[in-house]
Amino acid sequence: MPPDNCAMGTTFDKPSLIQRILPLFRGFDGWLAGVVLLLAAAGLVAMYSSGYDHGTRFTDHGRNMLIAGSILFLVAQVPPQRIMALAVPLYALGVALLVAVALFGITKKGAQRWINVGIVIQPSEILKIAMPLMLAWWFQRREGQLRPLDFAVAGLLLALPVGLIMKQPDLGTSLLVLAAGLSVIFFAGLPWKLVLPPVVLGLTGIAVLVVMGDAWCADGVRWPVLHDYQQQRICTLLDPTRDPLGKGFHIIQGMIAIGAGGVFGKGFMAGTQTHLEFIPERTTDFIFAAYSEEFGLAGNVFLIVCFLFLVWRGLAIAVGAGTLFGRLMAGAVSMIFFSYAFVNMGMVSGMLPVVGVPLPFISYGGTAMVTLGLALGILMSIARAQRQPAKDARPML
């Protein structure tokens, strides 16, 4: 007869809630989580100041961060192999929705970017993650036998959604999707002889545009390929004073606010350009100008260092990933954050055209925040996989 444990005085303690939760965080990359928390804190401070008279912007921003954090946590629990299995259906869904937008999408402010599927969504946001997922899946399948044709197929997979997004038109999102896709193709081993010609051609085009800008931006001159508003944004970048109270107003006020911040800024809640409402879109695309005015060069250096550390940590995770898919996806996510930060800071500072790209964790916007949370969740999943290698690490193709 088996001994009676109770009679013998033996007891079995039920694990506490903390003991049950802690294993879920095991393997998390502490450095990555730390820098994200720093950026989130900076975002909350900036949003409180710039959006205090914008209704519920601050509380909504905090709610969006909590949602993004929950998504990060949940996705981080999923092994990279299972995430990879979603690549093809997610890409197919995204492209199908983009086609639906082109056929019967909702038009707002001259752009047809949304569709009603019970709720109104912007399908192009899906491609910011689906595109690098699809390309990483493709190159994982072709690992060890890559040929020029495989890179050509990858280029076609990238060109289709980018073309549909540009047609909406949405230059900012199309550039982000293009950057994410090109980073995967580059990290997959695209030969330098194919990389250098378009880079040289692009730099030459920029130089010619700067030199010939006055002639090309004259009234009545129509550029091929670009929409009128896109042409106007480039011409405004070259000389914002062409229309200081109209199309150049954003850039001029952004540069004034950044310059007014000086080295240490005017102080929290003390930005005159911000609170006298000279900065347009001060809680969204141009929040960096409001932040710069109040925290100055020192605050900007803090943000830049945080973003650079985030990108470096992502690339370090990519180097340590155990599969080609993990390496490509971690590298692509890192470049997504670099592209967001570089383009936003560049356009607010007057160095790049205004294309409507938010600053990660700082700008207001629920869709963008959820997308960033999903991207970070994938990156954290890859980091956990290399700390907790599975018994069978073969990818699910």
C-alpha positions in Angstrom: 0.0 0.0 0.0 1.6 3.4 -1.0 2.5 5.6 1.9 0.2 8.4 2.7 2.1 11.6 2.0 -0.2 13.7 4.2 0.2 11.3 7.0 4.0 11.3 6.7 3.9 15.2 6.9 5.0 15.8 3.3 3.4 18.7 1.6 3.5 20.0 -2.0 3.5 23.8 -2.3 1.6 25.3 -5.1 3.8 27.6 -7.3 3.2 31.2 -6.7 1.9 33.5 -9.4 5.4 35.0 -9.8 7.0 31.6 -10.1 4.6 30.7 -12.9 5.1 34.0 -14.8 8.9 34.3 -14.5 9.6 31.4 -17.0 7.7 33.4 -19.7 10.4 36.1 -19.5 13.3 33.6 -19.5 15.5 34.2 -22.5 14.3 37.8 -23.0 17.1 40.1 -24.2 17.5 42.5 -21.3 19.4 45.1 -23.3 16.8 45.2 -26.0 14.0 45.5 -23.4 15.9 48.2 -21.5 16.4 50.5 -24.5 12.7 50.1 -25.6 11.6 51.1 -22.1 13.8 54.2 -22.3 12.3 55.2 -25.6 8.8 54.5 -24.4 9.4 56.8 -21.4 10.8 59.6 -23.6 7.6 59.1 -25.8 5.3 59.5 -22.8 7.1 62.7 -21.7 7.1 64.2 -25.1 3.4 63.3 -25.7 2.3 64.7 -22.3 3.9 68.1 -23.2 2.9 68.3 -26.9 -0.5 66.8 -26.5 -1.7 68.0 -23.2 -4.4 70.2 -24.9 -5.2 67.6 -27.6 -8.0 65.8 -25.7 -7.0 62.3 -24.7 -3.8 62.0 -26.8 -1.6 61.3 -23.8 -3.8 58.6 -22.3 -4.4 57.1 -25.8 -0.7 57.0 -26.4 -0.1 55.2 -23.1 -2.9 52.7 -24.0 -1.3 52.1 -27.4 2.0 51.4 -25.7 0.4 48.9 -23.5 -1.3 47.2 -26.4 2.1 47.1 -28.3 3.8 45.8 -25.2 1.3 43.0 -24.9 1.7 42.1 -28.5 5.5 42.1 -28.0 5.2 39.7 -25.1 2.8 37.3 -26.8 4.8 37.1 -30.1 8.0 36.6 -28.1 6.6 33.4 -26.8 6.2 32.0 -30.3 9.2 30.1 -31.8 10.7 31.7 -35.0 9.8 28.6 -36.9 6.1 29.1 -36.3 6.3 32.8 -37.1 7.9 31.8 -40.4 5.0 29.6 -41.2 2.8 32.7 -41.3 4.9 34.4 -44.0 3.1 33.3 -47.1 -0.5 33.7 -45.8 0.2 37.1 -44.3 1.9 38.3 -47.5 -1.0 37.0 -49.6 -3.6 38.6 -47.4 -1.7 41.9 -47.5 -1.4 42.0 -51.3 -5.1 40.9 -51.7 -6.2 43.8 -49.4 -4.0 46.2 -51.4 -5.7 45.1 -54.6 -9.1 45.6 -52.8 -8.1 49.1 -51.8 -7.2 49.9 -55.4 -10.6 48.7 -56.6 -13.0 50.0 -53.9 -11.0 51.6 -51.1 -11.9 54.6 -49.0 -10.5 57.9 -50.1 -9.4 60.5 -47.5 -7.6 63.8 -48.3 -7.0 62.7 -51.9 -5.5 59.3 -51.0 -7.1 55.9 -51.4 -5.4 54.0 -48.6 -8.2 52.4 -46.4 -10.8 49.7 -46.7 -13.8 48.8 -44.6 -13.7 45.1 -43.5 -16.1 45.6 -40.6 -13.6 48.1 -39.3 -11.6 50.6 -41.3 -8.0 49.5 -41.8 -4.9 50.6 -43.7 -3.6 47.3 -45.4 -0.3 48.9 -46.3 0.7 48.7 -42.6 0.5 44.9 -42.8 3.2 44.8 -45.5 5.8 46.5 -43.2 6.0 43.2 -41.4 4.7 40.8 -44.1 7.2 41.9 -46.7 10.4 41.1 -44.8 8.7 37.9 -43.4 8.0 36.7 -47.0 11.4 37.4 -48.3 13.1 35.8 -45.3 10.9 32.7 -45.8 11.9 32.7 -49.5 15.6 32.9 -48.9 15.4 30.3 -46.1 13.9 27.9 -48.6 16.7 28.6 -51.1 19.5 28.4 -48.6 22.6 26.8 -50.0 21.5 27.1 -53.6 20.9 30.8 -54.2 21.1 31.9 -57.8 20.6 35.3 -59.5 17.1 34.1 -60.5 16.2 33.8 -56.8 17.1 37.4 -56.2 15.0 38.4 -59.3 12.0 36.6 -57.8 12.6 38.4 -54.5 12.7 41.7 -56.4 9.3 40.9 -58.0 7.8 39.9 -54.6 8.9 43.3 -53.3 7.9 45.3 -56.3 4.3 44.2 -56.3 3.2 45.6 -53.0 5.5 48.7 -53.2 3.9 49.5 -56.6 0.3 49.1 -55.2 1.2 51.3 -52.2 2.7 54.1 -54.3 -0.4 54.1 -56.5 -2.6 55.0 -53.5 -0.5 57.3 -53.2 1.5 56.8 -50.0 5.2 57.6 -50.5 6.1 57.3 -46.9 4.8 53.8 -46.3 6.1 52.6 -49.7 9.6 53.8 -48.8 9.4 51.9 -45.5 8.2 48.7 -47.1 10.9 49.1 -49.8 13.6 49.6 -47.2 12.5 46.6 -45.2 12.5 44.4 -48.3 15.8 45.6 -49.7 17.5 45.0 -46.3 16.5 41.3 -46.5 17.7 41.0 -50.1 21.0 42.7 -49.2 21.6 40.6 -46.0 20.8 37.4 -48.0 24.0 38.0 -50.0 23.1 40.3 -52.9 26.4 40.8 -54.9 28.0 44.2 -54.5 28.2 44.6 -58.3 24.3 44.7 -58.3 24.2 47.0 -55.2 26.6 49.8 -56.3 25.1 50.8 -59.7 21.7 51.9 -58.3 23.4 53.6 -55.3 25.7 55.6 -57.7 22.7 56.4 -59.9 20.7 57.6 -56.9 23.4 59.8 -55.6 24.0 61.2 -59.1 20.3 62.0 -59.4 20.2 63.8 -56.0 23.3 65.9 -57.1 21.6 66.8 -60.4 18.4 67.7 -58.6 20.2 70.0 -56.1 22.0 71.7 -59.0 19.1 72.0 -61.4 16.4 72.4 -58.7 15.4 75.9 -59.6 14.8 75.1 -63.2 13.0 71.8 -62.5 10.8 73.4 -59.8 9.7 76.3 -62.0 5.9 76.7 -62.5 4.5 74.5 -65.2 7.3 71.9 -65.2 5.9 68.4 -64.7 8.1 65.5 -63.5 7.4 62.0 -64.8 6.4 59.2 -62.4 5.8 61.4 -59.3 2.4 62.8 -58.3 2.1 66.6 -58.1 2.1 66.6 -54.3 5.3 64.5 -54.2 7.0 66.9 -56.7 5.9 69.8 -54.5 7.4 68.2 -51.4 10.8 67.8 -53.0 10.8 71.3 -54.4 9.7 72.6 -51.0 12.6 70.7 -49.4 15.1 72.4 -51.8 13.7 75.8 -50.9 11.0 76.0 -48.2 10.8 79.8 -48.6 9.1 79.3 -52.0 5.8 79.1 -50.0 6.6 80.0 -46.4 3.0 80.2 -45.3 1.9 77.2 -47.3 3.8 74.1 -48.3 7.0 75.2 -46.7 5.4 76.1 -43.3 6.0 72.6 -41.8 9.7 72.5 -42.6 10.4 76.1 -41.6 8.6 75.9 -38.2 10.3 72.5 -37.5 13.7 74.0 -38.1 12.9 77.1 -36.0 11.8 74.8 -33.1 14.9 72.7 -33.3 17.2 75.7 -33.4 15.3 77.4 -30.5 16.0 74.4 -28.2 19.7 75.2 -28.1 22.0 72.8 -26.2 19.7 71.9 -23.2 16.3 73.0 -24.4 13.7 75.4 -23.0 12.5 72.9 -20.5 9.6 70.6 -20.0 6.3 72.2 -21.0 8.1 75.4 -21.8 8.4 75.2 -25.7 6.8 78.4 -27.2 6.8 77.1 -30.7 4.9 74.0 -29.5 2.4 75.5 -27.1 1.7 78.6 -29.3 0.8 76.0 -32.0 3.3 77.1 -34.6 4.4 73.4 -35.1 1.9 71.6 -37.3 1.2 67.9 -36.4 3.1 68.4 -33.2 1.9 65.1 -31.7 2.4 62.9 -34.8 4.9 63.4 -37.6 6.5 66.6 -36.2 6.7 65.6 -32.5 10.5 65.5 -32.9 10.5 69.3 -33.4 8.5 69.8 -30.2 10.8 67.4 -28.3 13.9 69.2 -29.6 12.6 72.6 -28.5 12.1 71.5 -24.9 15.1 69.2 -24.5 17.6 70.6 -26.9 20.6 69.0 -28.4 21.2 67.0 -25.2 17.7 65.4 -25.6 18.3 64.7 -29.3 21.6 63.0 -28.6 19.8 60.8 -26.0 17.2 59.8 -28.6 19.8 59.2 -31.3 22.0 57.1 -29.0 18.9 55.0 -28.0 17.9 54.4 -31.6 21.4 53.5 -32.6 21.7 51.1 -29.6 18.4 49.5 -30.6 19.6 49.0 -34.2 23.0 47.6 -33.0 21.3 45.2 -30.6 19.0 44.0 -33.3 21.9 43.4 -35.6 23.8 41.6 -32.8 20.7 39.3 -32.4 20.8 38.7 -36.2 24.4 37.7 -36.1 23.7 35.1 -33.3 20.5 33.7 -34.9 20.6 30.0 -35.6 18.8 30.0 -38.9 19.0 32.1 -42.1 15.4 33.1 -41.5 16.3 34.4 -38.0 19.3 36.3 -39.3 17.4 37.9 -42.2 14.3 38.8 -40.1 16.3 40.3 -37.2 18.4 42.3 -39.6 15.3 43.6 -41.4 13.5 44.6 -38.2 16.7 46.5 -37.1 16.6 48.4 -40.4 12.9 49.1 -40.0 13.6 51.0 -36.8 16.6 52.7 -38.4 14.5 53.8 -41.4 11.7 55.1 -39.2 14.0 57.2 -37.1 16.3 58.4 -39.9 13.4 59.5 -42.2 11.4 61.2 -39.4 14.3 63.1 -38.0 15.6 64.0 -41.4 12.2 65.4 -42.7 11.6 67.4 -39.5 15.2 68.8 -39.7 14.7 69.9 -43.4 17.1 67.3 -44.8 14.5 65.0 -46.3 11.0 65.5 -47.9 8.0 65.4 -45.6 6.6 62.0 -46.2 4.5 61.3 -43.1 6.7 58.8 -41.2 6.2 58.6 -37.4 9.1 58.6 -34.9 9.0 55.1 -33.2 7.5 55.2 -29.6 7.4 59.0 -29.7 4.8 59.9 -32.3 1.1 59.4 -31.7 -0.5 56.6 -33.7 -2.1 53.3 -32.8 -1.5 51.4 -36.0 2.2 52.3 -36.2 2.7 51.4 -32.5 1.1 48.0 -33.0 3.3 47.3 -36.0 6.4 48.3 -34.0 5.3 46.0 -31.1 4.9 43.1 -33.5 8.3 43.8 -35.0 9.9 43.9 -31.6 8.1 40.7 -30.6 9.6 38.9 -33.6 13.1 40.2 -32.7 12.7 39.1 -29.1 11.5 35.7 -30.3 14.7 35.2 -32.3 16.7 36.4 -29.3 15.0 33.8 -27.0 15.5 31.0 -29.5 19.3 31.5 -29.5 19.3 31.5 -25.7 16.9 28.5 -25.4 17.7 26.3 -28.4 15.0 23.8 -29.2 15.7 20.1 -29.4 14.8 20.2 -33.1 15.8 23.5 -34.6 15.0 22.6 -38.2 12.8 25.3 -39.8 9.2 24.5 -40.7 9.1 25.2 -44.5 
